[in-house]
Amino acid sequence: MANTNYHQNRQAVQLSDQERTELDHMLEHYPVASGASIDALKMIQKYHGWVSDEYLHALALYMQLPVAELESVATFYNLIFRKPVGENLVHPCDGVSCAIMGYRKVHQQLKKTLEINDGETTENNAFTLIPLPCLGACDKAPVVLINQTLHENVNPDQVAEIINNVTDEAHPE
């Protein structure tokens, strides 16, 4: 028989004072708590790197929302991470303009260089590869967003150098 009380199998986590303060401030700007769902999930991710089941439950409890409602929002948006991600987030644009301008070859080279597939993280936790549908830089296609840096007019021959530069920036000698 399946356990119907999900909370019994979870280690309870508590939101920090800072998280609760931010949530309270956020909730002041919405007529209903569900309106703040995306911002609240992004806030949890800001502090923890991703949104674990435990924090999803703590957030739902604090916001007085059904867990399923927050879960549906979290799984709909591809920039809300429901599992741990690497230190560097690699987002090749797979929009129409990027596709026309050579996205597929850049994407294949990213997978080859990083030795991972979409949604995976490198063994050393350095990179996670998550394509995005449009990065709004169609005139500079194909583009790859790594963390907050947009790499423009990328061709497959540049991929290894771009990745090496990110690694060098993160770990200077």
C-alpha positions in Angstrom: 0.0 0.0 0.0 1.4 3.4 -1.0 2.1 6.0 1.7 -0.4 8.8 1.1 1.1 11.1 3.6 4.0 12.5 1.6 5.2 14.8 4.4 6.0 11.8 6.7 8.8 10.7 4.4 10.4 14.2 4.0 12.9 15.8 6.2 11.4 19.1 7.1 13.3 22.3 6.2 12.6 25.7 7.5 12.7 28.9 5.5 15.3 31.3 6.8 14.4 34.6 8.4 15.8 36.3 5.3 13.7 34.1 3.0 10.5 34.7 5.0 11.2 38.5 5.0 11.7 38.4 1.2 8.5 36.4 0.7 6.5 38.7 3.0 7.7 41.7 0.9 6.9 39.8 -2.3 3.4 38.8 -1.2 2.5 42.4 -0.4 2.5 43.1 -4.1 0.0 40.3 -5.1 -3.7 40.1 -4.4 -3.4 36.3 -4.1 -0.3 34.3 -3.0 -0.3 32.2 -6.1 0.6 35.3 -8.1 4.0 35.3 -6.5 4.7 31.7 -7.3 7.4 32.3 -9.9 9.2 35.0 -7.9 9.0 32.8 -4.8 10.5 29.8 -6.5 13.2 32.0 -8.1 14.0 33.3 -4.6 14.4 29.8 -3.2 16.7 28.9 -6.1 18.8 32.1 -5.5 19.6 30.8 -2.0 19.9 27.1 -2.7 20.9 26.8 -6.4 17.8 24.8 -7.1 14.3 24.0 -5.7 14.3 20.7 -3.8 11.1 18.9 -2.8 11.7 19.9 0.8 12.0 23.6 0.0 9.0 23.3 -2.4 7.0 21.9 0.5 8.3 24.6 3.0 7.4 27.3 0.4 3.9 25.9 -0.2 3.3 25.7 3.6 4.4 29.3 4.1 2.5 30.7 1.2 -0.6 28.5 2.1 -0.7 27.0 -1.4 -1.1 23.4 -2.5 2.2 21.8 -3.2 0.9 20.6 -6.6 0.3 24.2 -7.6 3.9 25.2 -6.9 5.1 22.0 -8.5 3.2 22.7 -11.7 4.7 26.2 -11.9 8.2 24.9 -11.1 8.1 22.2 -13.7 6.6 24.4 -16.4 9.4 27.0 -16.4 12.8 25.6 -17.6 14.8 28.2 -15.6 13.4 26.8 -12.3 15.7 23.9 -11.5 14.2 20.9 -9.8 17.5 19.1 -9.4 21.0 20.4 -8.7 22.8 22.2 -11.5 26.4 22.9 -12.2 28.4 25.9 -11.3 28.0 27.3 -14.8 24.7 27.2 -16.8 25.1 26.8 -20.5 22.1 27.9 -22.5 22.4 27.6 -26.3 19.5 29.3 -28.0 17.4 26.9 -30.1 15.1 29.5 -31.5 14.2 29.8 -35.2 16.9 32.4 -36.0 19.6 30.5 -34.2 18.5 27.2 -35.9 18.7 28.9 -39.3 22.1 30.3 -38.5 23.8 27.0 -37.3 22.5 26.3 -33.8 22.5 22.5 -34.4 26.3 22.3 -35.1 27.1 24.6 -32.1 24.8 22.5 -29.9 26.4 19.3 -31.0 29.9 20.7 -30.3 28.8 21.9 -26.8 27.6 18.3 -26.0 30.8 16.9 -27.4 33.1 19.4 -25.5 31.2 19.1 -22.2 30.6 15.3 -22.7 27.0 15.7 -21.6 23.5 15.8 -23.1 20.8 18.3 -22.6 19.7 18.6 -18.9 22.8 16.9 -17.7 25.7 18.2 -15.5 29.3 17.4 -16.0 30.9 14.9 -13.6 32.9 17.7 -11.9 29.7 19.8 -11.4 31.2 22.6 -13.5 28.6 22.8 -16.3 24.9 22.1 -16.9 23.6 22.2 -20.5 20.0 23.5 -20.9 18.9 24.9 -24.3 16.5 27.8 -24.2 13.8 28.6 -26.9 14.9 32.2 -27.5 17.4 34.5 -26.0 16.3 37.6 -27.9 19.5 38.1 -29.8 18.3 36.9 -33.2 20.5 39.4 -35.1 23.6 37.8 -33.5 22.6 34.2 -34.0 23.6 31.6 -33.1 24.0 32.7 -29.5 24.9 30.8 -26.2 24.2 32.3 -22.8 26.7 31.1 -20.1 25.7 32.4 -16.7 25.1 36.0 -17.5 27.4 36.4 -20.5 25.9 36.2 -24.0 28.2 34.8 -26.6 27.2 36.0 -30.1 27.7 34.7 -33.6 29.1 31.4 -32.2 30.4 28.8 -34.5 31.4 25.2 -33.6 35.1 26.0 -33.7 34.7 28.6 -30.9 33.0 26.3 -28.4 36.0 24.7 -26.8 37.6 28.1 -26.3 34.5 29.6 -24.9 34.2 26.7 -22.4 37.9 27.0 -21.5 37.5 30.7 -20.9 34.6 30.1 -18.5 36.6 27.5 -16.7 39.7 29.8 -16.5 37.5 32.7 -15.1 36.0 30.5 -12.4 39.4 29.1 -11.4 42.2 31.6 -12.1 45.7 30.5 -11.4 
